[in-house]
Amino acid sequence: MASLVEKVQTLVAADLNRLVDRALHSNEPALFQHHIRELQTLQEELAGQQVSVQADLTELRRKSAEQQALVVKQDLKWTPCSRAVCRKTPWRPRIG
């Protein structure tokens, strides 16, 4: 019984595909217009996403520059201190 149901489903699916193909071929200009509209919509969405990504990139670059400035500031703050320590206790290699 399942075999008969599967055969009927296959037959119906094939007939539906044939009908859809025939309808599409008879109405090709409308089909092309539909695809053009879909592509235009996708292009607009992509442009919006590009603007968003560019804004995110600008923000990340700004934050990176802030972090780099902070690192430089910290280096300048701690470097003289470490040099003073080095002057008081010069480095000597360990022997033995």
Phi and psi in radians as a Rosetta constraint file:
Dihedral C 1 N 2 CA 2 C 2 CIRCULARHARMONIC -1.117 0.35
Dihedral N 2 CA 2 C 2 N 3 CIRCULARHARMONIC -0.591 0.35
Dihedral C 2 N 3 CA 3 C 3 CIRCULARHARMONIC -1.114 0.35
Dihedral N 3 CA 3 C 3 N 4 CIRCULARHARMONIC -0.697 0.35
Dihedral C 3 N 4 CA 4 C 4 CIRCULARHARMONIC -1.162 0.35
Dihedral N 4 CA 4 C 4 N 5 CIRCULARHARMONIC -0.738 0.35
Dihedral C 4 N 5 CA 5 C 5 CIRCULARHARMONIC -1.107 0.35
Dihedral N 5 CA 5 C 5 N 6 CIRCULARHARMONIC -0.736 0.35
Dihedral C 5 N 6 CA 6 C 6 CIRCULARHARMONIC -1.102 0.35
Dihedral N 6 CA 6 C 6 N 7 CIRCULARHARMONIC -0.695 0.35
Dihedral C 6 N 7 CA 7 C 7 CIRCULARHARMONIC -1.147 0.35
Dihedral N 7 CA 7 C 7 N 8 CIRCULARHARMONIC -0.690 0.35
Dihedral C 7 N 8 CA 8 C 8 CIRCULARHARMONIC -1.167 0.35
Dihedral N 8 CA 8 C 8 N 9 CIRCULARHARMONIC -0.719 0.35
Dihedral C 8 N 9 CA 9 C 9 CIRCULARHARMONIC -1.083 0.35
Dihedral N 9 CA 9 C 9 N 10 CIRCULARHARMONIC -0.753 0.35
Dihedral C 9 N 10 CA 10 C 10 CIRCULARHARMONIC -1.095 0.35
Dihedral N 10 CA 10 C 10 N 11 CIRCULARHARMONIC -0.759 0.35
Dihedral C 10 N 11 CA 11 C 11 CIRCULARHARMONIC -1.092 0.35
Dihedral N 11 CA 11 C 11 N 12 CIRCULARHARMONIC -0.782 0.35
Dihedral C 11 N 12 CA 12 C 12 CIRCULARHARMONIC -1.140 0.35
Dihedral N 12 CA 12 C 12 N 13 CIRCULARHARMONIC -0.763 0.35
Dihedral C 12 N 13 CA 13 C 13 CIRCULARHARMONIC -1.080 0.35
Dihedral N 13 CA 13 C 13 N 14 CIRCULARHARMONIC -0.739 0.35
Dihedral C 13 N 14 CA 14 C 14 CIRCULARHARMONIC -1.118 0.35
Dihedral N 14 CA 14 C 14 N 15 CIRCULARHARMONIC -0.749 0.35
Dihedral C 14 N 15 CA 15 C 15 CIRCULARHARMONIC -1.127 0.35
Dihedral N 15 CA 15 C 15 N 16 CIRCULARHARMONIC -0.710 0.35
Dihedral C 15 N 16 CA 16 C 16 CIRCULARHARMONIC -1.112 0.35
Dihedral N 16 CA 16 C 16 N 17 CIRCULARHARMONIC -0.757 0.35
Dihedral C 16 N 17 CA 17 C 17 CIRCULARHARMONIC -1.076 0.35
Dihedral N 17 CA 17 C 17 N 18 CIRCULARHARMONIC -0.726 0.35
Dihedral C 17 N 18 CA 18 C 18 CIRCULARHARMONIC -1.108 0.35
Dihedral N 18 CA 18 C 18 N 19 CIRCULARHARMONIC -0.748 0.35
Dihedral C 18 N 19 CA 19 C 19 CIRCULARHARMONIC -1.131 0.35
Dihedral N 19 CA 19 C 19 N 20 CIRCULARHARMONIC -0.735 0.35
Dihedral C 19 N 20 CA 20 C 20 CIRCULARHARMONIC -1.149 0.35
Dihedral N 20 CA 20 C 20 N 21 CIRCULARHARMONIC -0.770 0.35
Dihedral C 20 N 21 CA 21 C 21 CIRCULARHARMONIC -1.049 0.35
Dihedral N 21 CA 21 C 21 N 22 CIRCULARHARMONIC -0.754 0.35
Dihedral C 21 N 22 CA 22 C 22 CIRCULARHARMONIC -1.115 0.35
Dihedral N 22 CA 22 C 22 N 23 CIRCULARHARMONIC -0.729 0.35
Dihedral C 22 N 23 CA 23 C 23 CIRCULARHARMONIC -1.142 0.35
Dihedral N 23 CA 23 C 23 N 24 CIRCULARHARMONIC -0.692 0.35
Dihedral C 23 N 24 CA 24 C 24 CIRCULARHARMONIC -1.166 0.35
Dihedral N 24 CA 24 C 24 N 25 CIRCULARHARMONIC -0.727 0.35
Dihedral C 24 N 25 CA 25 C 25 CIRCULARHARMONIC -1.202 0.35
Dihedral N 25 CA 25 C 25 N 26 CIRCULARHARMONIC -0.541 0.35
Dihedral C 25 N 26 CA 26 C 26 CIRCULARHARMONIC -1.354 0.35
Dihedral N 26 CA 26 C 26 N 27 CIRCULARHARMONIC -0.303 0.35
Dihedral C 26 N 27 CA 27 C 27 CIRCULARHARMONIC -2.199 0.35
Dihedral N 27 CA 27 C 27 N 28 CIRCULARHARMONIC 0.793 0.35
Dihedral C 27 N 28 CA 28 C 28 CIRCULARHARMONIC -1.056 0.35
Dihedral N 28 CA 28 C 28 N 29 CIRCULARHARMONIC -0.771 0.35
Dihedral C 28 N 29 CA 29 C 29 CIRCULARHARMONIC -1.017 0.35
Dihedral N 29 CA 29 C 29 N 30 CIRCULARHARMONIC -0.726 0.35
Dihedral C 29 N 30 CA 30 C 30 CIRCULARHARMONIC -1.140 0.35
Dihedral N 30 CA 30 C 30 N 31 CIRCULARHARMONIC -0.649 0.35
Dihedral C 30 N 31 CA 31 C 31 CIRCULARHARMONIC -1.113 0.35
Dihedral N 31 CA 31 C 31 N 32 CIRCULARHARMONIC -0.774 0.35
Dihedral C 31 N 32 CA 32 C 32 CIRCULARHARMONIC -1.113 0.35
Dihedral N 32 CA 32 C 32 N 33 CIRCULARHARMONIC -0.707 0.35
Dihedral C 32 N 33 CA 33 C 33 CIRCULARHARMONIC -1.072 0.35
Dihedral N 33 CA 33 C 33 N 34 CIRCULARHARMONIC -0.699 0.35
Dihedral C 33 N 34 CA 34 C 34 CIRCULARHARMONIC -1.076 0.35
Dihedral N 34 CA 34 C 34 N 35 CIRCULARHARMONIC -0.795 0.35
Dihedral C 34 N 35 CA 35 C 35 CIRCULARHARMONIC -1.129 0.35
Dihedral N 35 CA 35 C 35 N 36 CIRCULARHARMONIC -0.655 0.35
Dihedral C 35 N 36 CA 36 C 36 CIRCULARHARMONIC -1.105 0.35
Dihedral N 36 CA 36 C 36 N 37 CIRCULARHARMONIC -0.770 0.35
Dihedral C 36 N 37 CA 37 C 37 CIRCULARHARMONIC -1.085 0.35
Dihedral N 37 CA 37 C 37 N 38 CIRCULARHARMONIC -0.718 0.35
Dihedral C 37 N 38 CA 38 C 38 CIRCULARHARMONIC -1.088 0.35
Dihedral N 38 CA 38 C 38 N 39 CIRCULARHARMONIC -0.759 0.35
Dihedral C 38 N 39 CA 39 C 39 CIRCULARHARMONIC -1.154 0.35
Dihedral N 39 CA 39 C 39 N 40 CIRCULARHARMONIC -0.650 0.35
Dihedral C 39 N 40 CA 40 C 40 CIRCULARHARMONIC -1.129 0.35
Dihedral N 40 CA 40 C 40 N 41 CIRCULARHARMONIC -0.718 0.35
Dihedral C 40 N 41 CA 41 C 41 CIRCULARHARMONIC -1.095 0.35
Dihedral N 41 CA 41 C 41 N 42 CIRCULARHARMONIC -0.776 0.35
Dihedral C 41 N 42 CA 42 C 42 CIRCULARHARMONIC -1.115 0.35
Dihedral N 42 CA 42 C 42 N 43 CIRCULARHARMONIC -0.644 0.35
Dihedral C 42 N 43 CA 43 C 43 CIRCULARHARMONIC -1.125 0.35
Dihedral N 43 CA 43 C 43 N 44 CIRCULARHARMONIC -0.721 0.35
Dihedral C 43 N 44 CA 44 C 44 CIRCULARHARMONIC -1.130 0.35
Dihedral N 44 CA 44 C 44 N 45 CIRCULARHARMONIC -0.729 0.35
Dihedral C 44 N 45 CA 45 C 45 CIRCULARHARMONIC -1.097 0.35
Dihedral N 45 CA 45 C 45 N 46 CIRCULARHARMONIC -0.737 0.35
Dihedral C 45 N 46 CA 46 C 46 CIRCULARHARMONIC -1.109 0.35
Dihedral N 46 CA 46 C 46 N 47 CIRCULARHARMONIC -0.703 0.35
Dihedral C 46 N 47 CA 47 C 47 CIRCULARHARMONIC -1.093 0.35
Dihedral N 47 CA 47 C 47 N 48 CIRCULARHARMONIC -0.713 0.35
Dihedral C 47 N 48 CA 48 C 48 CIRCULARHARMONIC -1.115 0.35
Dihedral N 48 CA 48 C 48 N 49 CIRCULARHARMONIC -0.708 0.35
Dihedral C 48 N 49 CA 49 C 49 CIRCULARHARMONIC -1.187 0.35
Dihedral N 49 CA 49 C 49 N 50 CIRCULARHARMONIC -0.606 0.35
Dihedral C 49 N 50 CA 50 C 50 CIRCULARHARMONIC -1.120 0.35
Dihedral N 50 CA 50 C 50 N 51 CIRCULARHARMONIC -0.737 0.35
Dihedral C 50 N 51 CA 51 C 51 CIRCULARHARMONIC -1.064 0.35
Dihedral N 51 CA 51 C 51 N 52 CIRCULARHARMONIC -0.752 0.35
Dihedral C 51 N 52 CA 52 C 52 CIRCULARHARMONIC -1.106 0.35
Dihedral N 52 CA 52 C 52 N 53 CIRCULARHARMONIC -0.765 0.35
Dihedral C 52 N 53 CA 53 C 53 CIRCULARHARMONIC -1.148 0.35
Dihedral N 53 CA 53 C 53 N 54 CIRCULARHARMONIC -0.694 0.35
Dihedral C 53 N 54 CA 54 C 54 CIRCULARHARMONIC -1.114 0.35
Dihedral N 54 CA 54 C 54 N 55 CIRCULARHARMONIC -0.677 0.35
Dihedral C 54 N 55 CA 55 C 55 CIRCULARHARMONIC -1.136 0.35
Dihedral N 55 CA 55 C 55 N 56 CIRCULARHARMONIC -0.747 0.35
Dihedral C 55 N 56 CA 56 C 56 CIRCULARHARMONIC -1.086 0.35
Dihedral N 56 CA 56 C 56 N 57 CIRCULARHARMONIC -0.724 0.35
Dihedral C 56 N 57 CA 57 C 57 CIRCULARHARMONIC -1.113 0.35
Dihedral N 57 CA 57 C 57 N 58 CIRCULARHARMONIC -0.745 0.35
Dihedral C 57 N 58 CA 58 C 58 CIRCULARHARMONIC -1.063 0.35
Dihedral N 58 CA 58 C 58 N 59 CIRCULARHARMONIC -0.762 0.35
Dihedral C 58 N 59 CA 59 C 59 CIRCULARHARMONIC -1.108 0.35
Dihedral N 59 CA 59 C 59 N 60 CIRCULARHARMONIC -0.743 0.35
Dihedral C 59 N 60 CA 60 C 60 CIRCULARHARMONIC -1.154 0.35
Dihedral N 60 CA 60 C 60 N 61 CIRCULARHARMONIC -0.663 0.35
Dihedral C 60 N 61 CA 61 C 61 CIRCULARHARMONIC -1.122 0.35
Dihedral N 61 CA 61 C 61 N 62 CIRCULARHARMONIC -0.700 0.35
Dihedral C 61 N 62 CA 62 C 62 CIRCULARHARMONIC -1.100 0.35
Dihedral N 62 CA 62 C 62 N 63 CIRCULARHARMONIC -0.795 0.35
Dihedral C 62 N 63 CA 63 C 63 CIRCULARHARMONIC -1.122 0.35
Dihedral N 63 CA 63 C 63 N 64 CIRCULARHARMONIC -0.659 0.35
Dihedral C 63 N 64 CA 64 C 64 CIRCULARHARMONIC -1.110 0.35
Dihedral N 64 CA 64 C 64 N 65 CIRCULARHARMONIC -0.745 0.35
Dihedral C 64 N 65 CA 65 C 65 CIRCULARHARMONIC -1.103 0.35
Dihedral N 65 CA 65 C 65 N 66 CIRCULARHARMONIC -0.693 0.35
Dihedral C 65 N 66 CA 66 C 66 CIRCULARHARMONIC -1.090 0.35
Dihedral N 66 CA 66 C 66 N 67 CIRCULARHARMONIC -0.757 0.35
Dihedral C 66 N 67 CA 67 C 67 CIRCULARHARMONIC -1.151 0.35
Dihedral N 67 CA 67 C 67 N 68 CIRCULARHARMONIC -0.716 0.35
Dihedral C 67 N 68 CA 68 C 68 CIRCULARHARMONIC -1.114 0.35
Dihedral N 68 CA 68 C 68 N 69 CIRCULARHARMONIC -0.701 0.35
Dihedral C 68 N 69 CA 69 C 69 CIRCULARHARMONIC -1.112 0.35
Dihedral N 69 CA 69 C 69 N 70 CIRCULARHARMONIC -0.679 0.35
Dihedral C 69 N 70 CA 70 C 70 CIRCULARHARMONIC -1.136 0.35
Dihedral N 70 CA 70 C 70 N 71 CIRCULARHARMONIC -0.708 0.35
Dihedral C 70 N 71 CA 71 C 71 CIRCULARHARMONIC -1.107 0.35
Dihedral N 71 CA 71 C 71 N 72 CIRCULARHARMONIC -0.774 0.35
Dihedral C 71 N 72 CA 72 C 72 CIRCULARHARMONIC -1.069 0.35
Dihedral N 72 CA 72 C 72 N 73 CIRCULARHARMONIC -0.751 0.35
Dihedral C 72 N 73 CA 73 C 73 CIRCULARHARMONIC -1.079 0.35
Dihedral N 73 CA 73 C 73 N 74 CIRCULARHARMONIC -0.761 0.35
Dihedral C 73 N 74 CA 74 C 74 CIRCULARHARMONIC -1.157 0.35
Dihedral N 74 CA 74 C 74 N 75 CIRCULARHARMONIC -0.688 0.35
Dihedral C 74 N 75 CA 75 C 75 CIRCULARHARMONIC -1.072 0.35
Dihedral N 75 CA 75 C 75 N 76 CIRCULARHARMONIC -0.787 0.35
Dihedral C 75 N 76 CA 76 C 76 CIRCULARHARMONIC -1.133 0.35
Dihedral N 76 CA 76 C 76 N 77 CIRCULARHARMONIC -0.595 0.35
Dihedral C 76 N 77 CA 77 C 77 CIRCULARHARMONIC -1.220 0.35
Dihedral N 77 CA 77 C 77 N 78 CIRCULARHARMONIC -0.726 0.35
Dihedral C 77 N 78 CA 78 C 78 CIRCULARHARMONIC -1.640 0.35
Dihedral N 78 CA 78 C 78 N 79 CIRCULARHARMONIC -0.352 0.35
Dihedral C 78 N 79 CA 79 C 79 CIRCULARHARMONIC -1.105 0.35
Dihedral N 79 CA 79 C 79 N 80 CIRCULARHARMONIC -0.808 0.35
Dihedral C 79 N 80 CA 80 C 80 CIRCULARHARMONIC -1.066 0.35
Dihedral N 80 CA 80 C 80 N 81 CIRCULARHARMONIC -0.654 0.35
Dihedral C 80 N 81 CA 81 C 81 CIRCULARHARMONIC -1.098 0.35
Dihedral N 81 CA 81 C 81 N 82 CIRCULARHARMONIC -0.787 0.35
Dihedral C 81 N 82 CA 82 C 82 CIRCULARHARMONIC -1.195 0.35
Dihedral N 82 CA 82 C 82 N 83 CIRCULARHARMONIC -0.562 0.35
Dihedral C 82 N 83 CA 83 C 83 CIRCULARHARMONIC -1.169 0.35
Dihedral N 83 CA 83 C 83 N 84 CIRCULARHARMONIC -0.663 0.35
Dihedral C 83 N 84 CA 84 C 84 CIRCULARHARMONIC -1.113 0.35
Dihedral N 84 CA 84 C 84 N 85 CIRCULARHARMONIC -0.708 0.35
Dihedral C 84 N 85 CA 85 C 85 CIRCULARHARMONIC -1.119 0.35
Dihedral N 85 CA 85 C 85 N 86 CIRCULARHARMONIC -0.705 0.35
Dihedral C 85 N 86 CA 86 C 86 CIRCULARHARMONIC -1.140 0.35
Dihedral N 86 CA 86 C 86 N 87 CIRCULARHARMONIC -0.617 0.35
Dihedral C 86 N 87 CA 87 C 87 CIRCULARHARMONIC -1.190 0.35
Dihedral N 87 CA 87 C 87 N 88 CIRCULARHARMONIC -0.620 0.35
Dihedral C 87 N 88 CA 88 C 88 CIRCULARHARMONIC -1.269 0.35
Dihedral N 88 CA 88 C 88 N 89 CIRCULARHARMONIC -0.703 0.35
Dihedral C 88 N 89 CA 89 C 89 CIRCULARHARMONIC -2.202 0.35
Dihedral N 89 CA 89 C 89 N 90 CIRCULARHARMONIC 1.584 0.35
Dihedral C 89 N 90 CA 90 C 90 CIRCULARHARMONIC -1.122 0.35
Dihedral N 90 CA 90 C 90 N 91 CIRCULARHARMONIC 2.687 0.35
Dihedral C 90 N 91 CA 91 C 91 CIRCULARHARMONIC -1.327 0.35
Dihedral N 91 CA 91 C 91 N 92 CIRCULARHARMONIC 2.318 0.35
Dihedral C 91 N 92 CA 92 C 92 CIRCULARHARMONIC -2.272 0.35
Dihedral N 92 CA 92 C 92 N 93 CIRCULARHARMONIC 2.369 0.35
Dihedral C 92 N 93 CA 93 C 93 CIRCULARHARMONIC -1.192 0.35
Dihedral N 93 CA 93 C 93 N 94 CIRCULARHARMONIC 2.536 0.35
Dihedral C 93 N 94 CA 94 C 94 CIRCULARHARMONIC -1.341 0.35
Dihedral N 94 CA 94 C 94 N 95 CIRCULARHARMONIC 2.442 0.35
Dihedral C 94 N 95 CA 95 C 95 CIRCULARHARMONIC -1.999 0.35
Dihedral N 95 CA 95 C 95 N 96 CIRCULARHARMONIC 2.209 0.35
